[in-house]
Amino acid sequence: MTKPEILLMGPYPAWDLDGLENTYTVHRLWEAADRAAFLKDVGANVRAIATRGEIGASAELMTALPRLEIVACYGVGTDAIDLSHARANGIRVTNTPNVLTADVADIGVGLLLAVARQIPQADAYVRDGRWRNANMHLVTRVHGKNVGIVGMGRIGVEVAKRLTAFDCPIAYCDVAQRSDLPYTFVPDLVVLAEQSEFLIVTLAGGASTQKIITADILQALGRDGILINVSRGSTVDEAALLDALERNVIKGAGLDVFWNEPAIDERFLTLENVVLQPHHASGTVETRQAMGQLVRDNLAAHFARQPLLTPVI
Ligand code: 8YV
């Protein structure tokens, strides 16, 4: 039996690639020197796209694949996939929710500790011998401080759970109050920022959340405030954030995501009040294996005409 043909948008770990290649003819788009020519060559028979959260799939790409049936995303965020095009053309879309939630929440808390307690700076202090001459300067406490979570979805809930164990009062902003949660709902984001020492962004990306963290929000967070972003770079007005960090409008930021990944704004690189991550919140072996398995299971279900495991559309 001929293998179904799929288009792989970007690199996957070897264990996923092997798993995919056992079942499908895999066309590797990111390795093509001339993408248009490559798509012209192989596009007619492609029935599935396997993509990644940050790469997605545009309407233009989907249009170049006339037999496309499904887009399987290795990641929970589908903001880079043109969902309205997919919906209008009967193309199914799946993602990888749940399996990565706890890892992303771990990094949200880890970045907060790293920024407040200045863990990277402390590491450098020991390594470069400054400790021999003097004790390190004092840093900021985390436990017991007011935490504001922007976007109380799956990841927000897990961040709240972790920081409750740090005795932090938790408040959150979202489109609606959640009656199932014991945390304080604050519908106005400026008010939430004013009340919070730490603001943690766990929103989904996309048009409705674009640049939701404005200069005004950062101003409200204030000189002792720390911003953590484990959502999408698009949720933050990055020019305003860089300005706020350079002028100490806020104390610091812990960032896993940026506007222009991986070629991020170089102004971040010279700042001492940031801790930077290469969009790696879900980047543990355990979680990435589970994400890859879920991509393959969704594709297998689709081609077996079974219900999709984690459908978006
Ligand atoms: C991944 C992500 O880093 O889940 C998402 O939406 O952005 C991340 O978990 C990414 O999808 C892996 O390429």
Residues whose N, C-alpha, C, O or C-beta is under 5 A from the ligand:
A	BS01	8YV	R52 G53 E54 Y74 G75 V76 G77 H279 S282
